[in-house]
């Protein structure tokens, strides 16, 4: 979770709470942000707002500040960091909420309080429609950059989509961000052992949509054991050109790759696969959270494509 807020030394104003699709461990700038939130309880919102007010006043901030939170499965709220400055989400939240945060914060810094600007509440009523910010990457332009998402920020821009329904807003944002959304073709997967159980229902959803599934041996064996027909491709480290050829031929719609940080062999193969994918404009995902959102969009657009607004 993330908030941008303004403190004038007496009062705090939080125009909106954003929910990030990807879990902690991926830089917030490389994550998909959604306003208003789509999965947290009112209790969690209340705690986030309480923390934001206490921190702004306690630190003595005058102007904009940004706070990033973790919310766990028990609805416990943890603070990752507080940044006493404007953040990259200020333009997004300004557009989404209708409050020009830079203007309000500048007035605060110059001595005009929030109340003097007509702002009397901590948190205004949330908008009824969804706003989605997606990162834009330039992996095919910046040679040698690994496409695996991590705490190091790698995105070079962002795009916004909005709609009354979350999946439609996601569809528009992903399209605007340059993601090639295809509802047919082949999905190539190579999944670390620790992620296999989480990935299984996602791969099954692709399979049920009619996608062909290709995978390296270990992932393929796991998928076959769970009733998913999978074509095996030999690893690059086995001196095989099957994976590079498949990527270059252009029939792979999506490439899903997660890695075990302790495995150097897997990391080496994975790096080569990710570079091949970016060089050949294959849409690649290294976070299962992003894959889950993509499937939500595909399942809606594949079945009811006519409902998507221009």
C-alpha positions, -999 to +999 in steps of 0.1 A: +000+000+000+011+036-006-001+071+002+010+106-008+000+131+018+004+168+028+012+181+062+011+218+072+024+212+108-011+212+123-032+191+099-026+162+075-044+156+042-043+122+024-061+125-009-060+088-017-047+053-007-031+033-035-028-005-036+001-021-054-006-053-073+029-068-068+041-078-034+069-061-015+103-070-030+095-053-063+102-016-064+070+004-061+079+023-093+079-010-112+045-021-097+010-016-109-008+009-086-045+011-082-067+038-067-090+034-049-079+001-032-096-031-043-089-057-015-083-041+019-108-035+047-120-002+061-102-011+093-068-013+074-076+020+057-082+036+091-049+023+105-030+036+074-046+071+078-039+071+115-002+062+109+000+089+081-013+116+104+010+106+133+040+104+111+035+137+093+030+156+125+056+136+145+084+141+120+074+178+115+069+177+078+056+208+060+047+199+025+044+166+006+054+132+020+051+096+009+046+064+030+048+028+018+031+001+038+029-037+040-005-052+049-003-089+057-029-117+056-040-109+092-046-072+083-016-061+103-001-029+089+037-024+087+056+007+076+084+002+050+095+038+047+085+074+050+099+098+023+096+135+033+093+147-003+072+145-034+071+110-050+065+096-085+029+089-077+019+125-070+009+132-107-011+099-108-029+106-075-035+142-085-052+131-118-071+103-100-085+123-071-088+157-087-066+174-060-036+192-074-011+181-048+019+201-060-001+233-059-016+225-024+018+215-010+035+246-025+009+269-008+015+250+025+053+255+022+047+292+016+026+294+048-010+289+037-025+261+059-047+233+046-078+249+063-070+282+046-071+264+013-105+249+021-093+214+031-108+203+064-108+165+062-080+139+066-094+117+038-120+128+012-146+105-002-131+080-026-138+082-064-163+057-077-142+046-107-109+028-107-076+044-118-046+022-127-010+032-132+013+007-150+050+009-154+066+012-189+099-005-195+126+000-221+144-034-219+146-037-257+163-003-259+187-005-229+211-034-238+222-057-210+195-048-185+179-078-168+141-078-171+137-096-138+119-072-114+136-066-081+140-038-054+160-019-080+137+003-101+139-004-138+109+013-154+114+043-176+078+057-176+042+050-168+007+049-183-028+053-168-061+037-175-094+043-158-129+029-159-159+021-137-147-015-136-113-025-123-105-051-151-114-026-178-092+000-162-064-026-161-070-034-197-067+002-208-036+008-187-018-023-199-026-014-235-014+021-230+018+009-214+027-012-244+018-046-232+008-069-261-024-084-248-031-116-267-060-140-259-045-169-279-011-185-286+015-202-264+026-195-229+062-205-221+068-211-184+099-218-163+091-216-126+113-219-095+104-248-072+092-225-044+067-208-068+053-239-085+022-244-062+013-207-065+018-208-103-003-239-109-038-224-108-025-195-130-011-218-157-044-238-155-063-206-162-042-200-194-048-237-203-086-233-199-085-202-221-071-223-249-034-214-247-007-239-255+017-245-226+054-250-231+079-254-203+114-266-192+116-302-179+111-296-142+081-272-147+066-294-174+067-325-152+050-307-124+023-293-147+017-328-163+013-344-129-015-319-123-034-325-155-020-298-178-007-309-212+027-294-216+053-295-244+089-298-230+117-276-243+153-284-234+172-259-214+198-236-230+224-249-205+219-284-221+233-269-253+198-268-269+184-242-292+148-252-287+140-222-263+158-196-284+142-209-316+107-209-300+111-173-288+125-161-322+097-178-342+071-154-327+044-178-316+050-173-278+024-148-265+037-147-229+068-158-211+066-164-174+099-168-155+105-169-118+139-178-102+154-192-071+179-166-059+202-194-046+205-212-079+232-199-102+225-223-131+188-213-131+197-176-129+221-180-159+195-198-180+168-174-169+189-143-178+195-156-213+158-164-217+147-129-205+172-112-228+160-133-258+124-124-249+131-086-247+151-087-279+122-104-297+094-083-282+079-112-263+058-101-233+076-113-201+064-116-165+086-123-135+060-117-109+030-140-105+010-111-091+012-094-124+002-127-142-029-130-120-040-095-130-033-102-167-055-133-165-083-114-148-082-090-178-079-118-204-108-138-190-131-108-192-120-095-226-118-130-242-154-138-232-169-103-234-146-082-257-175-059-267-178-045-232-144-027-234-148+010-239-126+030-263 
